[in-house]
């Protein structure tokens, strides 16, 4: 593990408080965002990784009562060399937009991209990690055949993990920044989210 404390399998769940700046909704909002997933490591030095990440949020913009719901799921395969890792990702994305009480967008598509990050241990079993996930949507469609587009999605995440026990139970504190774009009928643009988060990660050796 190169000094890293890496279980063979781990699962995590987090909740974050988002600040959402939306061109699509023409407003800003705050609320809760939920993340969960799992990670498996194999190979002689636990240098081969595979995992899933899923997140969801629902935002109701108080200025105009427009609503956005978003769901993303990614499967990631990476290779770790020392403290650094890189890999490929694919998955799905979905975003729905309600404007003035009317369904204005219900878009979904596939995603492909890459993942890059670093994990550095500190103290006794603690970890600082930075992670970037870049996803390009494809085959984007709207449930009502409206002209929609979803642009490149960038998710950056910096976390501090604190070992709560020797049995791979960690407290995870993080800060996420997400940027992507969404349009319907040519209206919309850049969507950004900043999200401090907290959660737990549970691991085990098989």
N, C-alpha and C positions, 0 to 999 in steps of 0.2 A: 503493500500500500504506500510505499515511499514516505512513511511517517504519517500517512492519513489513516483515519479510523473509518473504514468503509465496510458496512455490513453487506452480506450477499444479496439481501433483499430489504427494501425499506418502503414505507408508505407515509404520506404526509397529508395534512389538512390545514388550511390557513383561512383566515378571514382578514380582509383589508378594508380600509376606509378610503374610498376613491374620491378624487376631485376630477370631474369629467368636463372637458371643454369641447363642445360639439358645434361644428359648422352645420351639420345636418339638422340638428334641433335648434340652431341659432340661439344657444343658451349654455349656461354652465350648471352643474349639479354636483351634489355630494351624496354618498351612500355607501353601502356595503357590497363587497365583491368577494366571491368564494372561490378558492382553489383547492384542488386535491389531485392526487396522483400516486404513482409508485415508480420504483427504480430497481432494476436487477443488475448486479455486477458479476461478471465471470472472468475467466482467463487465469493465467498463472499468478498474476499480481493484481487481480480484480481491475484489469485495464480495459475490459470490454463492457459497455453499458447499454442497456435497453430500458426504456421507460415510457410512461404515459403521463401527460399533464392535461388537466381539464379546468376550465374556469367559466364563471357565469356572473352576470350582473344585470340588474334592472334599474334604470334611471328615469325618474319622473322630474322634469325640469320645472321648478316652481314658477319661473317667470311666465311661461306660456302653456304649461301642462302638457307639452310634448313628451313622448316616452320613447326610450330606446332600450331594447333588451338584446343581450349579446351572449353567445355561447361559442366556445372554442375548445377543440380537443386536438392534441398533437401526440404523435408517437415518435420517439427520438431514439436514434441509435448512434452511439459515439464511442470513440477510442480515447483513452486517457494515457498521457505520457507524463509521468511525474505529477506535477500540480496542475497541468493544463490538459484540457480535453476539447475535442471537436467532433462533429458528426453531422448526420443528415436528419431531416424531420419531414413528416408528412401528416396530414390530418384533415379536419373539416372546420369551417367557420360559418356562423349564422348570425345575422343581425336583422332585427325587426324595428320599424320606426312607425310610431303613431303620431300624426300631426292634426291638431285641432279635433281630437277624438276620432279621427278617421285613419284606417289602415293605409299607410302611404308607401311602405316598403317591407318586404319579407324576403330577404336575399340569403342565399346559401351557396357554398362552393367548397371545392377542395383546396388544400394548401400544400405547398412543397417548399422546402428551404433548408437552412443550415443552423447549426447550434455551435457556439463557441463559449468557453468559460475557463475559470481557474478556481481551484480549491486550495486554501492555505491553512494548515492547522496552527492553533495557538493555544497556550495553556494546556490543561489536562483534558484532552478529548474535544476541545472546542474547534470551531471552523469558521473562517470567513470565505465566502464564495461570491463570485460575480459571474453572471450568466447572460448571454445575449442569444435571442432566438429571432431569426429573420424568416418570414413566411410570405410567399407570393401566392395569392389566391388564383384559382383557375376554374374554368367551367362554372362561372358565377351565373346563377339564374334567380329570378324572382317568381314567387308562387303565382303571381297574377300576370306574368310576362311583361312587367314594366321594365323600362330601360334603366338598369342599375349597374354600378361598378363598385368593386372593392379593391383598394390599392394595397401596396406592400405594407406588411405589418411588422413592426419592430417591437420586441419586448425585451427590456433590460431589467435585470433583477440583481440586487446586492443584498446578501443575507449574512447574519451572524447566527451561528448555531451554538448553543450551550448544552453540554452534556449534563443531563439530570440524573443519569445513573450509568453504571457500567454495562447495562443491558440494552444499549442503543435506544434510549429515549432522550430526545433533544427538544429544547425550546428553540424555536426559529423566529427571529425578528428580521424583517426585511423592508426594503423600499423598492417599488417597481415603477418603471416608466414605460408607457405603452403609446405608440403612435401608429395610426393607420388612416386610411381615407375611405369615405363611403359617399356615393352620390346616387340620386334617383332623379331621372329626367334632367340630368345636368346640374341639379341643385345639390349642395352639400360641400364636402371638402375634407379638411384635416380634422381628425378626432384624436384627442390626447387624454391620457389618464395618468395621474400621479397617485401612488397608493402605498402608504405605510401599512405593514401587515404583521400579524403574529400568528403562530401556529405551533403544532407539534409534529415531530417525525418519529416513527417507530421502526426499528430495524431488527433483523435477526440473521444469524448464520445458519445455513442449511447443512 
